[in-house]
């Protein structure tokens, strides 16, 4: 697997891990309830899941494009990142890892814009699923903020992938909603069983990812900051 393919897989994994973390999981449950309210129509449920996915992906692509393009297009910033990116990654990965394993607790409130959008969703019919995706993508929690701003954005800057990696991240965050939308369309009983399994797996996956982040951060710090390796 090449470096870019590995980065793409990492972006999807960040998205999946974000989607099943406690705070984003609550928003995904709301999305599942929204797209699944017409259980009598398989087409309606699947279309709602697709629109929700597109809403999230487009939002993250827009955010990623602004952040990554801004960071790489300004000559001074671009030069600084090229010279010091590896030095910054070490401490940044350690901090993100500590957030993932709950050693650091951060309180982040959803933006007012997201609250206003959410109030309009119910009035938008099936197209509200797309608006819901935009709304929930903007409602960053500590874990999602750490993974997006601390993990994905540096990765996108490193590979100059302002659109692809944020888009894959958005797809990853919406995958559980797509899966549950299909399950709802097939069998409502299957939803409960899969959801229960998902919540137990999330804790282990998040902890393992956090430990990996910390170890890689320590390696980068020892290699590029302290130069002892």
C-alpha beads as a LAMMPS data file, in Angstrom:
LAMMPS data file: protein, C-alpha beads

229 atoms
228 bonds

1 atom types
1 bond types

-500.0 500.0 xlo xhi
-500.0 500.0 ylo yhi
-500.0 500.0 zlo zhi

Masses

1 110.0

Atoms # bond

1 1 1 0.000 0.000 0.000
2 1 1 1.451 3.345 -1.105
3 1 1 1.703 6.399 1.161
4 1 1 -1.304 8.151 -0.415
5 1 1 -3.441 5.004 -0.235
6 1 1 -2.478 4.643 3.430
7 1 1 -3.408 8.289 4.027
8 1 1 -6.778 7.684 2.326
9 1 1 -7.440 4.627 4.500
10 1 1 -6.424 6.633 7.579
11 1 1 -8.858 9.422 6.633
12 1 1 -11.723 6.922 6.349
13 1 1 -10.724 5.351 9.681
14 1 1 -10.666 8.782 11.362
15 1 1 -14.171 9.363 10.018
16 1 1 -15.495 6.012 11.243
17 1 1 -13.894 6.500 14.653
18 1 1 -15.434 9.973 14.828
19 1 1 -18.888 8.676 13.947
20 1 1 -18.978 6.017 16.679
21 1 1 -17.523 8.198 19.445
22 1 1 -20.073 9.155 22.144
23 1 1 -20.924 12.724 21.116
24 1 1 -21.015 12.257 17.317
25 1 1 -22.790 8.934 17.857
26 1 1 -25.672 10.815 19.478
27 1 1 -26.027 12.996 16.370
28 1 1 -25.849 9.930 14.155
29 1 1 -28.643 8.321 16.172
30 1 1 -30.727 11.425 15.510
31 1 1 -29.867 11.151 11.817
32 1 1 -30.824 7.463 11.806
33 1 1 -34.172 8.318 13.361
34 1 1 -34.689 11.029 10.746
35 1 1 -33.818 8.936 7.692
36 1 1 -35.642 5.906 9.080
37 1 1 -38.946 7.558 9.969
38 1 1 -40.458 6.257 6.734
39 1 1 -39.724 2.572 7.352
40 1 1 -42.474 1.691 4.884
41 1 1 -40.405 3.106 2.022
42 1 1 -37.023 1.450 1.402
43 1 1 -36.250 4.011 -1.292
44 1 1 -36.964 6.887 1.107
45 1 1 -34.707 5.450 3.814
46 1 1 -31.789 4.756 1.458
47 1 1 -32.118 8.163 -0.252
48 1 1 -32.120 9.865 3.151
49 1 1 -28.931 8.029 4.132
50 1 1 -27.268 9.019 0.858
51 1 1 -28.245 12.692 1.213
52 1 1 -26.986 12.732 4.812
53 1 1 -23.660 11.296 3.629
54 1 1 -23.356 13.905 0.884
55 1 1 -24.135 16.697 3.345
56 1 1 -21.373 15.620 5.709
57 1 1 -18.844 14.963 2.945
58 1 1 -19.431 18.320 1.237
59 1 1 -19.071 20.158 4.551
60 1 1 -15.762 18.500 5.410
61 1 1 -14.492 19.014 1.858
62 1 1 -15.289 22.732 2.120
63 1 1 -13.613 23.030 5.533
64 1 1 -10.608 21.004 4.411
65 1 1 -10.220 23.000 1.204
66 1 1 -10.228 26.300 3.088
67 1 1 -7.813 25.148 5.802
68 1 1 -5.401 23.165 3.648
69 1 1 -5.358 25.555 0.683
70 1 1 -4.911 28.516 3.021
71 1 1 -2.035 26.808 4.800
72 1 1 -0.219 25.803 1.615
73 1 1 -0.935 28.810 -0.625
74 1 1 0.557 31.483 1.648
75 1 1 4.310 31.330 0.941
76 1 1 5.385 32.061 4.515
77 1 1 3.011 29.478 5.969
78 1 1 3.904 26.900 3.330
79 1 1 7.633 27.348 3.944
80 1 1 7.149 27.139 7.700
81 1 1 5.143 23.912 7.392
82 1 1 7.700 22.331 5.069
83 1 1 10.487 23.087 7.515
84 1 1 8.712 22.372 10.796
85 1 1 5.794 20.024 9.987
86 1 1 7.502 16.940 11.387
87 1 1 8.449 18.835 14.553
88 1 1 4.845 19.984 15.053
89 1 1 3.357 16.563 14.359
90 1 1 4.992 14.912 17.364
91 1 1 3.440 17.064 20.129
92 1 1 0.187 17.389 18.143
93 1 1 -0.254 13.614 17.820
94 1 1 0.500 13.161 21.522
95 1 1 -2.184 15.706 22.452
96 1 1 -4.742 14.153 20.091
97 1 1 -3.921 10.692 21.456
98 1 1 -4.361 11.887 25.034
99 1 1 -7.794 13.281 24.112
100 1 1 -8.778 9.963 22.530
101 1 1 -7.779 7.950 25.620
102 1 1 -9.525 10.482 27.904
103 1 1 -6.372 11.791 29.570
104 1 1 -7.328 15.296 28.406
105 1 1 -10.909 16.568 28.552
106 1 1 -12.014 19.436 26.330
107 1 1 -15.420 21.105 26.278
108 1 1 -16.569 22.232 22.829
109 1 1 -20.004 23.718 22.209
110 1 1 -21.793 23.383 18.885
111 1 1 -21.764 26.611 16.865
112 1 1 -24.881 28.782 16.702
113 1 1 -25.012 28.311 12.937
114 1 1 -25.427 24.569 13.442
115 1 1 -28.252 25.140 15.924
116 1 1 -30.111 27.353 13.453
117 1 1 -29.660 24.850 10.647
118 1 1 -30.944 22.041 12.831
119 1 1 -34.208 23.922 13.473
120 1 1 -34.827 24.090 9.732
121 1 1 -34.232 20.430 9.044
122 1 1 -37.693 19.175 9.925
123 1 1 -39.253 21.641 7.480
124 1 1 -37.192 20.410 4.547
125 1 1 -38.703 16.963 3.905
126 1 1 -36.389 14.303 2.506
127 1 1 -33.873 17.000 1.553
128 1 1 -33.573 17.734 5.247
129 1 1 -31.307 14.677 5.510
130 1 1 -28.664 16.532 3.507
131 1 1 -29.094 19.628 5.647
132 1 1 -28.838 17.403 8.708
133 1 1 -25.496 16.125 7.440
134 1 1 -24.225 19.696 7.106
135 1 1 -25.539 20.584 10.574
136 1 1 -23.988 17.640 12.394
137 1 1 -20.689 18.012 10.524
138 1 1 -20.392 21.547 11.924
139 1 1 -21.191 20.434 15.480
140 1 1 -17.660 19.466 16.548
141 1 1 -17.109 17.566 19.792
142 1 1 -13.723 17.064 21.504
143 1 1 -13.047 13.741 19.754
144 1 1 -14.227 14.864 16.309
145 1 1 -12.337 18.166 16.607
146 1 1 -9.164 16.349 17.660
147 1 1 -9.399 13.861 14.804
148 1 1 -10.344 16.431 12.138
149 1 1 -8.165 19.406 13.069
150 1 1 -5.375 17.485 14.806
151 1 1 -5.269 14.359 12.645
152 1 1 -6.891 14.830 9.251
153 1 1 -5.918 18.423 8.424
154 1 1 -2.163 17.871 9.027
155 1 1 -2.429 14.696 6.935
156 1 1 -4.146 16.611 4.119
157 1 1 -1.527 19.368 4.319
158 1 1 1.291 16.827 4.162
159 1 1 -0.119 15.148 1.020
160 1 1 -1.640 18.352 -0.445
161 1 1 -5.005 16.566 -0.635
162 1 1 -7.397 19.365 0.301
163 1 1 -10.434 17.679 -1.255
164 1 1 -9.881 13.922 -1.327
165 1 1 -8.928 13.240 2.296
166 1 1 -11.614 15.482 3.878
167 1 1 -14.148 13.889 1.504
168 1 1 -13.103 10.402 2.591
169 1 1 -13.275 11.525 6.225
170 1 1 -16.838 12.746 5.633
171 1 1 -17.722 9.425 4.028
172 1 1 -16.304 7.608 7.041
173 1 1 -18.361 9.686 9.481
174 1 1 -21.555 8.844 7.595
175 1 1 -20.898 5.126 7.024
176 1 1 -22.726 3.991 10.193
177 1 1 -25.799 5.970 9.118
178 1 1 -25.721 4.282 5.708
179 1 1 -25.367 0.855 7.350
180 1 1 -28.201 1.522 9.785
181 1 1 -30.359 2.958 7.002
182 1 1 -29.973 -0.326 5.119
183 1 1 -30.678 -2.308 8.286
184 1 1 -33.786 -0.237 8.953
185 1 1 -34.940 -0.903 5.421
186 1 1 -34.363 -4.634 5.913
187 1 1 -35.113 -5.318 9.566
188 1 1 -35.597 -3.045 12.558
189 1 1 -34.550 -5.865 14.926
190 1 1 -31.114 -6.022 13.348
191 1 1 -30.521 -2.353 14.193
192 1 1 -30.573 -2.911 17.951
193 1 1 -28.127 -5.824 17.799
194 1 1 -25.624 -4.002 15.575
195 1 1 -25.895 -0.770 17.572
196 1 1 -25.169 -2.568 20.855
197 1 1 -22.098 -4.225 19.325
198 1 1 -20.909 -0.934 17.835
199 1 1 -20.910 0.941 21.143
200 1 1 -18.761 -1.717 22.814
201 1 1 -16.250 -1.824 19.950
202 1 1 -15.932 1.991 19.848
203 1 1 -14.260 2.284 23.247
204 1 1 -11.558 -0.231 22.341
205 1 1 -10.988 1.201 18.866
206 1 1 -10.716 4.764 20.164
207 1 1 -8.335 3.733 22.963
208 1 1 -6.149 1.734 20.560
209 1 1 -6.039 4.615 18.081
210 1 1 -5.136 7.018 20.893
211 1 1 -2.276 4.793 22.030
212 1 1 -0.967 4.563 18.446
213 1 1 -1.167 8.367 18.141
214 1 1 0.809 8.819 21.367
215 1 1 3.487 6.304 20.337
216 1 1 3.893 7.865 16.880
217 1 1 3.944 11.320 18.490
218 1 1 6.691 10.244 20.869
219 1 1 8.682 8.822 17.944
220 1 1 8.315 12.046 15.927
221 1 1 9.251 14.150 18.961
222 1 1 12.349 12.081 19.730
223 1 1 13.386 12.068 16.067
224 1 1 12.644 15.602 14.878
225 1 1 12.425 17.716 18.046
226 1 1 15.014 16.195 20.385
227 1 1 16.979 14.383 17.624
228 1 1 17.913 11.427 19.810
229 1 1 16.860 8.738 17.301

Bonds

1 1 1 2
2 1 2 3
3 1 3 4
4 1 4 5
5 1 5 6
6 1 6 7
7 1 7 8
8 1 8 9
9 1 9 10
10 1 10 11
11 1 11 12
12 1 12 13
13 1 13 14
14 1 14 15
15 1 15 16
16 1 16 17
17 1 17 18
18 1 18 19
19 1 19 20
20 1 20 21
21 1 21 22
22 1 22 23
23 1 23 24
24 1 24 25
25 1 25 26
26 1 26 27
27 1 27 28
28 1 28 29
29 1 29 30
30 1 30 31
31 1 31 32
32 1 32 33
33 1 33 34
34 1 34 35
35 1 35 36
36 1 36 37
37 1 37 38
38 1 38 39
39 1 39 40
40 1 40 41
41 1 41 42
42 1 42 43
43 1 43 44
44 1 44 45
45 1 45 46
46 1 46 47
47 1 47 48
48 1 48 49
49 1 49 50
50 1 50 51
51 1 51 52
52 1 52 53
53 1 53 54
54 1 54 55
55 1 55 56
56 1 56 57
57 1 57 58
58 1 58 59
59 1 59 60
60 1 60 61
61 1 61 62
62 1 62 63
63 1 63 64
64 1 64 65
65 1 65 66
66 1 66 67
67 1 67 68
68 1 68 69
69 1 69 70
70 1 70 71
71 1 71 72
72 1 72 73
73 1 73 74
74 1 74 75
75 1 75 76
76 1 76 77
77 1 77 78
78 1 78 79
79 1 79 80
80 1 80 81
81 1 81 82
82 1 82 83
83 1 83 84
84 1 84 85
85 1 85 86
86 1 86 87
87 1 87 88
88 1 88 89
89 1 89 90
90 1 90 91
91 1 91 92
92 1 92 93
93 1 93 94
94 1 94 95
95 1 95 96
96 1 96 97
97 1 97 98
98 1 98 99
99 1 99 100
100 1 100 101
101 1 101 102
102 1 102 103
103 1 103 104
104 1 104 105
105 1 105 106
106 1 106 107
107 1 107 108
108 1 108 109
109 1 109 110
110 1 110 111
111 1 111 112
112 1 112 113
113 1 113 114
114 1 114 115
115 1 115 116
116 1 116 117
117 1 117 118
118 1 118 119
119 1 119 120
120 1 120 121
121 1 121 122
122 1 122 123
123 1 123 124
124 1 124 125
125 1 125 126
126 1 126 127
127 1 127 128
128 1 128 129
129 1 129 130
130 1 130 131
131 1 131 132
132 1 132 133
133 1 133 134
134 1 134 135
135 1 135 136
136 1 136 137
137 1 137 138
138 1 138 139
139 1 139 140
140 1 140 141
141 1 141 142
142 1 142 143
143 1 143 144
144 1 144 145
145 1 145 146
146 1 146 147
147 1 147 148
148 1 148 149
149 1 149 150
150 1 150 151
151 1 151 152
152 1 152 153
153 1 153 154
154 1 154 155
155 1 155 156
156 1 156 157
157 1 157 158
158 1 158 159
159 1 159 160
160 1 160 161
161 1 161 162
162 1 162 163
163 1 163 164
164 1 164 165
165 1 165 166
166 1 166 167
167 1 167 168
168 1 168 169
169 1 169 170
170 1 170 171
171 1 171 172
172 1 172 173
173 1 173 174
174 1 174 175
175 1 175 176
176 1 176 177
177 1 177 178
178 1 178 179
179 1 179 180
180 1 180 181
181 1 181 182
182 1 182 183
183 1 183 184
184 1 184 185
185 1 185 186
186 1 186 187
187 1 187 188
188 1 188 189
189 1 189 190
190 1 190 191
191 1 191 192
192 1 192 193
193 1 193 194
194 1 194 195
195 1 195 196
196 1 196 197
197 1 197 198
198 1 198 199
199 1 199 200
200 1 200 201
201 1 201 202
202 1 202 203
203 1 203 204
204 1 204 205
205 1 205 206
206 1 206 207
207 1 207 208
208 1 208 209
209 1 209 210
210 1 210 211
211 1 211 212
212 1 212 213
213 1 213 214
214 1 214 215
215 1 215 216
216 1 216 217
217 1 217 218
218 1 218 219
219 1 219 220
220 1 220 221
221 1 221 222
222 1 222 223
223 1 223 224
224 1 224 225
225 1 225 226
226 1 226 227
227 1 227 228
228 1 228 229
